[in-house]
Amino acid sequence: MKATTIVPTGLGLLLSVLIAGCDRNPAPIEAAAEAPAVAAPTADAAEASALPAGWTRVAGQDVPQVAAAAPQLPAKLRSDDGVEVEVTDINRIVAGGDDVIAVIEALGLADKVYAAPERSATAAGRAAPKHFLFNRTTGVEGVLSLDGTLFLGNSLRRHAVLAERLRATGHAAVVIDDLQPPADKVRKVAAALGLSAQGEELAGKVQAQLDQAAAIAKDNAKRPRVIALSASGAGGLPTVAGADSAANQLITIAGGINIGEEAGVANYSQLSNEGVVAAAPEVILVTENDLRLFGGEAGLWKAYPTLKHTPAGAANRVWVMPDVELKSTSVGSGAGALALAQALAELSRG
């Protein structure tokens, strides 16, 4: 399965979640008229999108997949919040993020993704019949109103309490935490879908790519300094990837030094302009989707003007990666790590 560049889709009216704050009874998602799904762009069209002069697209081109198989249901597994769950129906999956959706796609079950977060970076997420704003304040009533058959969350921080409340209503809910190693996540998602054997096969392919990336990185003469930027986080302000982020895992495996981790940044958080200069990154990483949210090249430099005064900025060394390979640990992590390791190795030799 070839990785694709992310473009906005404008899928009709989005389902919105009312902010619940600390209320014990979160407000439900407001119903919205459904619109026909918009077809995802082809890989060729995505790859043809132009980047600013001197910038480079770094993307793995061999994201693993396995042959489709009939799920073996009911499936029993331990959710990452420690609860034993039995899954009996996967026909309408409410998916918490692109990391779990990418695994569903790779298992040949893309048509089972029924509801996905808005601005999804996966083809199945964009094509899902329903979309919603998904965050830590998402209410149980709102998720139930989507009429899914399985809630598949992707974060203990955001979804553990929600999953507990959904189960109390008799709804199947599994949480696959976002920060675990990619191969483990692949196995757990597959197990929830009744495809454990296929999950083992897929996880093996992902791990082989990660091992190959690590082998390339081991031979590097030096570890280039990398800053991974995001257009969101910290109340909607520009942020950098810190220690507990998928981007940090990818950069480290590929042989780079993540300056966000070095600076003690948590998850995706702000780093001062002075801190950016002091960190002296040699590579700027950004995803396709975040680049659009920044507003393109001009928006990125405006968000962090001092980047121009770093080795990466002076060299105009900006590398653009697919969201599903940089911002989440999933089935594309191995391909993304391998592509980034090769790019960092070339920079190290130079």
C-alpha positions in Angstrom: 0.0 0.0 0.0 1.6 3.2 -1.1 1.6 6.2 1.2 -0.3 9.2 0.0 0.0 12.9 0.5 -2.8 14.5 2.6 -5.2 17.0 1.1 -8.3 18.7 2.6 -11.5 17.0 1.6 -14.4 19.1 2.8 -16.6 16.1 3.6 -20.0 17.8 4.1 -21.2 18.9 7.5 -19.0 17.7 10.3 -20.5 16.3 13.5 -19.4 18.5 16.4 -18.9 17.7 20.0 -20.1 20.2 22.6 -17.4 20.9 25.2 -18.2 19.1 28.4 -15.5 20.5 30.7 -15.6 18.8 34.0 -19.3 18.0 33.9 -20.1 14.4 34.8 -22.6 14.3 32.0 -20.8 15.5 28.8 -22.9 17.0 26.1 -23.7 14.9 23.1 -22.6 15.3 19.5 -25.0 17.4 17.6 -26.6 15.5 14.7 -25.6 16.7 11.2 -26.8 16.0 7.7 -24.7 13.4 6.0 -23.0 14.1 2.7 -21.7 11.7 0.1 -18.1 10.6 0.7 -15.5 12.4 -1.3 -13.0 10.1 -3.0 -9.5 10.2 -1.7 -6.9 11.6 -4.2 -4.8 9.1 -6.0 -1.2 8.6 -5.0 0.1 10.0 -8.3 -1.9 13.2 -7.8 -0.7 13.5 -4.2 2.9 13.0 -5.1 2.7 15.6 -7.9 1.8 18.4 -5.5 4.6 20.9 -5.5 6.8 21.8 -2.5 8.6 25.1 -2.2 11.9 25.2 -4.0 14.7 23.4 -2.1 12.3 21.4 0.2 12.2 17.6 0.1 9.4 15.1 0.4 10.5 12.2 2.6 7.9 9.4 2.5 8.0 5.6 2.8 6.7 4.0 -0.4 6.2 0.4 0.9 3.6 0.6 3.8 2.8 -3.0 4.6 -0.6 -4.7 4.1 -1.9 -8.2 4.3 -4.4 -10.2 2.3 -8.0 -9.6 3.5 -9.5 -12.4 5.6 -12.8 -13.1 7.3 -12.7 -11.8 11.0 -13.1 -14.5 13.6 -15.7 -13.1 16.0 -16.4 -12.8 18.8 -12.9 -11.6 19.6 -11.8 -11.3 23.2 -8.8 -9.1 24.3 -7.5 -6.9 27.0 -8.0 -3.2 26.3 -5.0 -1.0 27.2 -7.0 0.4 30.1 -6.9 -3.1 31.7 -10.4 -4.2 30.9 -11.3 -7.5 29.2 -13.5 -6.8 26.2 -15.5 -9.0 23.9 -16.1 -7.7 20.4 -19.0 -9.2 18.4 -19.6 -6.7 15.6 -17.1 -4.6 13.6 -19.4 -3.4 10.9 -19.5 0.2 12.1 -16.3 1.2 13.8 -16.0 4.5 15.5 -12.3 5.1 15.3 -10.4 7.5 17.6 -7.5 8.3 15.3 -5.6 7.7 12.0 -3.2 5.3 13.7 -5.9 2.7 14.3 -7.6 3.5 11.0 -4.3 2.9 9.1 -4.1 -0.6 10.6 -7.7 -1.3 9.7 -6.9 -0.3 6.1 -3.9 -2.5 6.0 -6.0 -5.5 7.1 -8.4 -4.9 4.2 -11.3 -3.6 6.3 -11.4 0.0 5.3 -15.1 -0.1 4.6 -15.7 -0.9 8.3 -14.6 2.6 9.4 -17.9 4.3 10.1 -17.0 7.4 12.0 -13.6 9.2 12.1 -12.2 12.4 13.4 -12.4 15.5 11.2 -9.3 16.2 9.2 -8.4 12.6 9.0 -5.2 11.9 7.2 -6.2 8.4 6.0 -8.3 7.5 3.0 -10.7 5.4 5.1 -11.0 8.2 7.6 -11.8 10.8 4.9 -14.3 8.5 3.3 -16.1 7.5 6.6 -19.8 8.3 6.5 -19.6 10.3 9.7 -17.0 12.7 11.2 -16.7 14.4 14.5 -14.4 16.6 16.7 -12.6 14.1 19.0 -10.8 15.3 22.1 -10.6 14.5 25.8 -14.0 16.2 26.4 -15.9 14.0 24.0 -19.1 12.9 25.6 -20.5 9.4 25.8 -23.9 10.5 24.6 -22.3 11.9 21.5 -20.4 8.7 20.6 -23.5 6.6 21.2 -25.5 8.9 18.9 -23.1 7.9 16.1 -24.7 4.4 16.3 -21.5 2.5 15.9 -20.9 -1.2 16.8 -17.4 -0.8 18.2 -15.5 2.2 19.7 -11.8 1.9 19.0 -10.0 4.6 20.9 -6.3 5.4 20.4 -5.3 7.2 23.7 -5.5 6.3 27.3 -5.2 10.0 28.1 -8.2 11.0 26.0 -10.4 7.9 25.8 -10.0 5.7 29.0 -12.9 7.4 30.9 -15.0 7.6 27.7 -14.5 3.8 27.1 -15.5 3.0 30.7 -18.7 5.0 30.3 -19.5 3.4 26.9 -19.1 -0.1 28.4 -21.5 0.8 31.2 -24.1 1.2 28.5 -23.3 -2.2 26.9 -21.3 -0.7 24.1 -18.1 -2.5 23.1 -15.1 -0.2 23.6 -11.4 -0.9 23.2 -8.6 1.5 23.8 -5.2 1.0 21.9 -2.9 3.5 23.5 -1.1 5.8 21.0 2.4 5.8 22.5 3.2 2.1 22.4 5.6 0.5 19.8 4.0 0.3 16.3 4.2 -3.5 16.1 2.3 -3.9 19.4 -0.3 -1.5 18.3 -0.8 -3.4 15.0 -1.3 -6.7 16.9 -3.8 -5.2 19.3 -5.9 -3.5 16.6 -6.0 -6.7 14.6 -6.9 -8.7 17.7 -9.9 -6.4 18.3 -11.1 -7.1 14.8 -10.8 -10.9 15.1 -7.7 -11.0 12.8 -4.9 -12.0 15.3 -3.0 -14.1 12.8 -3.1 -11.4 10.1 -2.0 -8.9 12.8 1.1 -11.0 13.6 2.0 -11.1 9.9 1.5 -7.3 9.5 3.3 -6.5 12.7 6.3 -8.6 11.5 6.5 -6.6 8.3 6.4 -3.3 10.2 9.1 -4.4 12.7 11.3 -5.6 9.9 11.3 -2.1 8.4 12.0 -0.5 11.8 14.9 -2.9 12.3 16.2 -2.0 8.9 16.0 1.7 9.7 17.8 1.2 13.0 20.6 -0.7 11.2 21.0 2.2 8.7 21.1 4.7 11.6 23.7 2.7 13.5 26.3 3.3 10.7 25.8 7.1 10.7 28.9 9.2 11.3 26.8 11.6 13.4 23.2 12.1 14.5 21.7 15.2 12.8 19.6 17.5 14.9 15.9 17.5 14.0 12.9 19.7 14.9 9.4 18.3 14.1 6.9 21.1 13.9 3.1 21.0 14.2 0.5 23.7 13.4 -1.7 22.6 16.3 -1.4 21.9 20.0 -0.9 24.2 23.0 -4.3 25.8 22.5 -4.0 25.9 18.7 -0.5 27.5 18.7 2.5 26.2 16.8 4.3 23.5 18.6 7.3 21.1 18.4 7.3 17.3 19.0 8.6 16.3 22.4 9.6 13.1 24.2 6.2 11.4 24.4 5.3 11.7 20.7 5.3 9.4 17.7 7.6 11.8 15.9 10.2 11.4 18.7 10.1 7.6 18.3 10.6 7.9 14.5 13.4 10.5 14.7 15.3 8.4 17.3 15.0 5.1 15.4 16.1 6.8 12.2 19.3 8.2 13.8 18.4 11.8 14.6 18.4 13.9 17.7 14.9 15.3 18.4 15.5 18.8 19.9 12.0 18.7 21.4 13.0 15.8 23.6 16.4 17.4 24.3 14.6 20.6 25.4 12.3 18.7 27.7 9.2 19.4 25.7 6.2 17.2 26.5 4.0 15.7 23.8 3.5 18.7 21.4 4.3 21.9 23.2 5.6 25.4 22.4 9.3 26.1 22.3 10.4 29.8 22.5 12.0 31.4 19.5 15.2 31.8 21.5 15.0 28.1 22.3 14.7 27.2 18.6 17.9 29.2 17.8 19.8 27.7 20.7 18.7 24.1 19.7 20.3 24.7 16.3 18.3 22.1 14.3 19.8 20.9 11.0 16.6 19.5 9.7 13.0 20.8 9.9 10.3 18.1 9.7 6.6 18.9 9.0 3.7 16.8 7.8 1.7 17.5 4.6 -1.4 18.3 6.7 0.4 20.6 9.1 2.1 22.5 6.2 -1.4 23.3 4.9 -2.5 24.3 8.3 0.5 26.6 8.7 -0.6 28.2 5.4 2.3 26.9 3.3 5.9 28.1 3.3 5.2 31.7 4.4 3.0 30.5 7.3 5.7 28.1 8.6 8.4 30.8 8.7 6.0 33.2 10.3 5.1 30.7 13.0 8.7 30.3 14.0 10.6 33.3 12.5 13.9 32.4 14.2 14.0 29.1 12.3 15.7 31.1 9.5 18.6 31.7 11.8 19.3 28.0 12.4 21.4 25.6 10.3 18.2 24.0 8.9 16.7 27.4 8.0 19.9 28.8 6.5 20.1 25.7 4.3 16.4 25.8 3.6 16.3 22.1 4.7 12.7 21.4 5.2 11.5 17.8 4.9 7.8 17.0 4.4 6.4 13.7 5.5 2.9 12.0 5.4 1.0 12.5 8.6 0.5 8.8 9.1 4.2 8.2 9.0 5.4 11.0 11.3 2.6 11.9 13.8 1.4 8.5 14.8 2.9 5.0 15.5 1.1 2.7 13.2 1.5 0.5 10.2 3.3 3.2 8.3 5.9 3.8 11.0 8.4 1.3 9.6 8.2 2.7 6.1 8.5 6.3 7.4 11.4 5.4 9.7 13.2 3.7 6.8 12.7 6.7 4.5 13.9 9.1 7.2 16.8 7.0 8.2 18.0 7.0 4.5 17.6 10.8 4.3 19.5 11.3 7.6 22.2 8.9 6.6 22.8 10.9 3.4 22.9 14.1 5.3 25.3 12.6 7.8 27.7 11.6 5.0 27.5 15.0 3.5 
